[in-house]
Amino acid sequence: MENNSRLWKGTQWCITEDGLESLDGEIKFKLSELTDVKTKNTPETISRLPIEMAGTIGINLEDFITAWLVSLAINSFDVEEREMLLEGIELARKKRKGL
């Protein structure tokens, strides 16, 4: 990934024109993988990626959540179920605390 393709950069994650990825390039998510908001309506499905990443060792969960939310905003994902989105983020944080 070239620096000029970055739209946003956190401490461990960045947003590119193609999606969301770790700065080391090891983990990448295409835009289509960011959320299931168009087809599902539960906190677990809307926030699937943060919940999955909460169980991954070495991941800065707060940086991932920030990058994920910024990516949703940059790419104009219409998240009508704001409360479910926030509930899903809390599920991810609880999962991380349980590790």
N, CA and C of each residue as an Amber inpcrd file, in Angstrom:
protein
   297
   0.8280000  -1.1730000   0.0000000   0.0000000   0.0000000   0.0000000
   0.8760000   1.2420000   0.0000000   0.5520000   2.1610000  -0.8530000
   1.2880000   3.4100000  -0.9060000   0.6450000   4.4080000   0.0380000
   1.4840000   5.2660000   0.6370000   0.9590000   6.2490000   1.5730000
  -0.0970000   7.1520000   0.9560000   0.0250000   7.4470000  -0.3600000
  -0.9290000   8.3690000  -0.9720000  -2.3090000   7.7500000  -1.1440000
  -2.4480000   6.4410000  -0.9340000  -3.7690000   5.8260000  -1.0370000
  -4.4780000   5.7950000   0.3260000  -3.8050000   6.2820000   1.3530000
  -4.4040000   6.3240000   2.6900000  -5.3270000   7.5310000   2.8120000
  -6.5300000   7.2640000   3.2900000  -7.4870000   8.3410000   3.5320000
  -7.4620000   8.7710000   4.9930000  -7.0360000   7.8500000   5.8610000
  -6.9640000   8.0950000   7.2920000  -5.9790000   7.1080000   7.8890000
  -5.2400000   7.5310000   8.9250000  -4.2590000   6.6480000   9.5490000
  -4.3540000   6.7660000  11.0610000  -4.4880000   5.6080000  11.7090000
  -4.4660000   5.5370000  13.1650000  -3.1210000   5.0040000  13.6190000
  -3.0690000   4.4660000  14.8340000  -1.8040000   3.9360000  15.3390000
  -1.4970000   2.5400000  14.7980000  -2.5360000   1.7690000  14.4520000
  -2.3360000   0.4100000  13.9590000  -3.1330000   0.1300000  12.6900000
  -4.0900000   0.9950000  12.3570000  -4.9970000   0.7720000  11.2370000
  -5.0600000   1.9870000  10.3350000  -5.3780000   1.7570000   9.0860000
  -5.5870000   2.8640000   8.1590000  -6.7480000   2.5410000   7.2300000
  -7.2870000   3.6020000   6.6760000  -8.3710000   3.4790000   5.7180000
  -7.8050000   3.8410000   4.3630000  -8.0540000   2.9800000   3.3980000
  -7.6070000   3.2300000   2.0300000  -8.8330000   3.3260000   1.1320000
  -8.6060000   3.5980000  -0.1140000  -9.7120000   3.6530000  -1.0700000
 -10.3760000   2.2870000  -1.2170000  -9.6480000   1.2250000  -0.8940000
 -10.1680000  -0.1350000  -1.0340000 -10.8700000  -0.6540000   0.2150000
 -10.5670000  -0.0810000   1.3740000 -11.1690000  -0.5710000   2.6070000
 -10.3600000  -0.2070000   3.8360000 -10.2410000  -1.1480000   4.7390000
  -9.5880000  -0.9540000   6.0320000  -8.4700000  -1.9760000   6.1530000
  -7.2960000  -1.5340000   6.6000000  -6.2020000  -2.4920000   6.7470000
  -5.2380000  -2.0990000   7.8490000  -4.5450000  -3.1140000   8.3560000
  -3.5230000  -2.8580000   9.3650000  -2.3560000  -2.1530000   8.6810000
  -1.6410000  -1.3360000   9.4460000  -0.5310000  -0.5750000   8.8650000
   0.5670000  -1.4800000   8.3230000   0.7050000  -2.6730000   8.8970000
   1.7280000  -3.5950000   8.3970000   1.2510000  -4.3690000   7.1600000
  -0.0040000  -4.1640000   6.7650000  -0.5430000  -4.8170000   5.5730000
  -0.9350000  -6.2690000   5.7630000  -0.8420000  -6.7680000   6.9890000
  -1.1460000  -8.1730000   7.2620000  -2.6390000  -8.4900000   7.2160000
  -3.4660000  -7.5330000   7.6320000  -4.9100000  -7.7510000   7.6880000
  -5.5980000  -6.6910000   6.8410000  -6.4710000  -7.1460000   5.9400000
  -7.1740000  -6.2190000   5.0550000  -8.6480000  -6.5970000   4.9700000
  -9.5000000  -5.5810000   4.9600000 -10.9310000  -5.7720000   4.7800000
 -11.3860000  -4.8900000   3.6300000 -12.0520000  -5.4780000   2.6720000
 -12.6240000  -4.6990000   1.5730000 -13.8320000  -3.9370000   2.0860000
 -14.2120000  -2.8940000   1.3680000 -15.3830000  -2.1040000   1.7630000
 -16.6070000  -2.9780000   1.9920000 -16.7850000  -3.9570000   1.1360000
 -17.9640000  -4.8260000   1.2400000 -17.9670000  -5.6730000   2.5050000
 -16.8280000  -5.8040000   3.1650000 -16.7220000  -6.6200000   4.3770000
 -16.8960000  -5.8180000   5.6690000 -17.0110000  -4.5030000   5.5710000
 -17.0060000  -3.6720000   6.7760000 -18.1930000  -3.8840000   7.6900000
 -19.3430000  -4.1610000   7.1250000 -20.5170000  -4.3650000   7.9640000
 -21.6250000  -5.0320000   7.1640000 -22.5590000  -5.5820000   7.9080000
 -23.7300000  -6.2060000   7.2930000 -24.9640000  -5.3460000   7.5220000
 -24.7990000  -4.0350000   7.6300000 -25.9340000  -3.1740000   7.9800000
 -27.0570000  -3.2160000   6.9580000 -26.7550000  -3.5420000   5.7360000
 -27.7890000  -3.5420000   4.7120000 -28.6650000  -4.7960000   4.7760000
 -28.1430000  -5.8790000   5.3660000 -28.8990000  -7.1250000   5.3420000
 -29.2970000  -7.6510000   6.7210000 -28.6590000  -7.2050000   7.7610000
 -28.9190000  -7.7270000   9.1040000 -29.2980000  -6.5890000  10.0400000
 -29.8990000  -6.9200000  11.1470000 -30.2700000  -5.8660000  12.0820000
 -30.1100000  -6.2680000  13.5400000 -28.9530000  -6.8210000  13.8720000
 -28.6410000  -7.1110000  15.2690000 -27.2830000  -6.4940000  15.5850000
 -27.0150000  -6.2010000  16.8620000 -25.7040000  -5.6520000  17.2140000
 -24.5490000  -6.5680000  16.7710000 -24.7820000  -7.8830000  16.8700000
 -23.7180000  -8.8350000  16.5130000 -23.3970000  -8.8210000  15.0200000
 -24.3840000  -8.6100000  14.1860000 -24.1080000  -8.6070000  12.7430000
 -23.6370000  -7.2420000  12.2620000 -24.2300000  -6.1830000  12.7940000
 -23.8000000  -4.8450000  12.3840000 -22.3420000  -4.6200000  12.7760000
 -21.9540000  -5.0660000  13.9570000 -20.5950000  -4.8490000  14.4710000
 -19.7660000  -6.1220000  14.4390000 -19.9800000  -6.9520000  13.4450000
 -19.2900000  -8.2370000  13.3400000 -17.7670000  -8.0800000  13.3830000
 -17.2180000  -7.1630000  12.6240000 -15.7590000  -7.0330000  12.5750000
 -15.1460000  -6.6230000  13.9130000 -15.6420000  -5.5750000  14.5830000
 -15.0470000  -5.2650000  15.8960000 -15.1570000  -6.4180000  16.8830000
 -16.2750000  -7.1340000  16.8510000 -16.4410000  -8.2670000  17.7670000
 -15.4270000  -9.3610000  17.4380000 -15.2370000  -9.6530000  16.1630000
 -14.2420000 -10.6610000  15.7730000 -12.8320000 -10.2090000  16.1390000
 -12.5270000  -8.9490000  15.8790000 -11.1740000  -8.4490000  16.1390000
 -10.8750000  -8.3690000  17.6260000 -11.9140000  -8.2670000  18.4590000
 -11.7110000  -8.2230000  19.9150000 -11.0360000  -9.4960000  20.4130000
 -11.2310000 -10.5960000  19.7140000 -10.6310000 -11.8620000  20.1150000
  -9.2600000 -12.1100000  19.5120000  -8.7360000 -11.1440000  18.7930000
  -7.4470000 -11.3090000  18.1280000  -6.3360000 -10.6710000  18.9580000
  -5.3720000 -11.4820000  19.3610000  -4.2460000 -11.0060000  20.1580000
  -3.4000000 -10.0370000  19.3190000  -2.9330000  -8.9820000  19.9560000
  -2.0600000  -8.0210000  19.2890000  -2.8000000  -6.9060000  18.5720000
  -4.1160000  -6.9630000  18.5950000  -4.9110000  -5.9310000  17.9320000
  -5.2300000  -4.8240000  18.9370000  -4.9810000  -3.5900000  18.5400000
  -5.3850000  -2.4430000  19.3400000  -6.8670000  -2.2300000  19.0400000
  -7.7230000  -2.7550000  19.9070000  -9.1580000  -2.7600000  19.6420000
  -9.7270000  -1.3530000  19.5010000  -9.3220000  -0.4360000  20.3660000
  -9.8630000   0.9240000  20.2890000  -9.4640000   1.5960000  18.9790000
  -8.2480000   1.3780000  18.5250000  -7.8270000   1.9390000  17.2370000
  -8.6090000   1.3000000  16.0950000  -8.8540000  -0.0100000  16.2080000
  -9.6370000  -0.6770000  15.1700000 -11.0580000  -0.1260000  15.1350000
 -11.6910000   0.0120000  16.2990000 -13.0580000   0.5390000  16.3470000
 -13.1070000   1.9380000  15.7450000 -12.1420000   2.7780000  16.0880000
 -12.0980000   4.1320000  15.5250000 -11.9580000   4.0820000  14.0200000
 -11.0160000   3.2820000  13.5290000 -10.8100000   3.1710000  12.0780000
 -12.0600000   2.6420000  11.3890000 -12.6930000   1.6670000  11.9970000
 -13.9040000   1.0780000  11.4280000 -15.0170000   2.1120000  11.3260000
 -15.2270000   2.8740000  12.4060000 -16.2720000   3.9040000  12.3960000
 -15.9630000   5.0170000  11.3900000 -14.7080000   5.4430000  11.3350000
 -14.3200000   6.4740000  10.3680000 -14.5230000   5.9500000   8.9530000
 -14.1790000   4.7050000   8.7270000 -14.3600000   4.1020000   7.4050000
 -15.8370000   4.0700000   7.0060000 -16.6950000   3.7140000   7.9520000
 -18.1320000   3.7220000   7.6660000 -18.5830000   5.1270000   7.2710000
 -18.0900000   6.1320000   7.9940000 -18.4820000   7.5140000   7.7010000
 -17.9310000   7.9790000   6.3520000 -16.6570000   7.7220000   6.0970000
 -16.0360000   8.1380000   4.8380000 -16.7400000   7.5160000   3.6440000
 -17.1360000   6.2680000   3.8020000 -17.7370000   5.5450000   2.6850000
 -19.2590000   5.6200000   2.6720000 -19.8020000   6.5180000   3.4580000
 -21.2410000   6.8240000   3.4660000 -22.1330000   5.6150000   3.7090000
 -21.6810000   4.7080000   4.6020000 -22.5560000   3.6120000   4.9810000
 -23.7040000   4.2010000   5.7790000 -24.8970000   3.8250000   5.4430000
 -26.0730000   4.3300000   6.1210000 -26.4140000   3.3950000   7.2720000
 -26.0180000   3.7910000   8.4480000 -26.2870000   2.9740000   9.6280000
 -27.4780000   3.5920000  10.3500000 -28.6500000   3.1060000  10.0250000
 -29.8600000   3.6340000  10.6460000 -30.0170000   3.1480000  12.0750000
 -29.4790000   2.0180000  12.3600000 -29.6210000   1.4150000  13.6870000
 -28.4460000   1.8130000  14.5740000 -28.3610000   3.0930000  14.8920000
 -27.2510000   3.6270000  15.6740000 -27.1020000   2.9090000  17.0110000
 -28.1930000   2.6670000  17.7060000 -28.1300000   2.0040000  19.0070000
 -27.5440000   0.6000000  18.8880000 -27.9240000  -0.1180000  17.8440000
 -27.3670000  -1.4640000  17.6470000 -25.8740000  -1.4020000  17.3480000
 -25.4670000  -0.3940000  16.6030000 -24.0490000  -0.2050000  16.3120000
 -23.2790000   0.0050000  17.6150000 -23.7840000   0.8620000  18.4720000
 -23.1290000   1.1250000  19.7520000 -23.1500000  -0.1100000  20.6570000
 -24.2490000  -0.8550000  20.6570000 -24.3200000  -2.0940000  21.4340000
 -23.2770000  -3.0990000  20.9430000 -23.1070000  -3.1850000  19.6360000
 -22.1150000  -4.0910000  19.0630000 -20.7020000  -3.7240000  19.4740000
 -20.4130000  -2.4270000  19.5200000 -19.0900000  -1.9660000  19.9560000
 -18.8700000  -2.3430000  21.4210000 -19.8930000  -2.1860000  22.2390000
 -19.7710000  -2.5810000  23.6450000 -19.5690000  -4.0880000  23.7850000
 -20.2140000  -4.8810000  22.9300000 -19.9870000  -6.3290000  22.9400000
 -18.5330000  -6.6520000  22.6330000 -17.9550000  -5.9210000  21.6800000
 -16.5440000  -6.1240000  21.3350000 -15.6520000  -5.7920000  22.5240000
 -15.9340000  -4.6830000  23.1860000 -15.1240000  -4.2870000  24.3510000
 -15.2540000  -5.2970000  25.4890000 -16.4390000  -5.8200000  25.7190000
 -16.6420000  -6.8320000  26.7580000 -15.8930000  -8.1160000  26.4170000
 -15.9410000  -8.4850000  25.1500000 -15.2180000  -9.6840000  24.7180000
 -13.7370000  -9.5090000  24.9850000 -13.1970000  -8.3290000  24.6750000
 -11.7650000  -8.0700000  24.9090000 -11.4330000  -8.1500000  26.3840000
 -12.2650000  -7.5950000  27.2250000 -12.0060000  -7.6220000  28.6710000
 -12.0030000  -9.0440000  29.1960000 -12.7600000  -9.9310000  28.5570000
 -12.8410000 -11.3140000  29.0060000 -11.6540000 -12.1670000  28.6020000
 -10.7530000 -11.6290000  27.7950000  -9.5850000 -12.4250000  27.3600000
  -8.5510000 -12.5470000  28.4540000
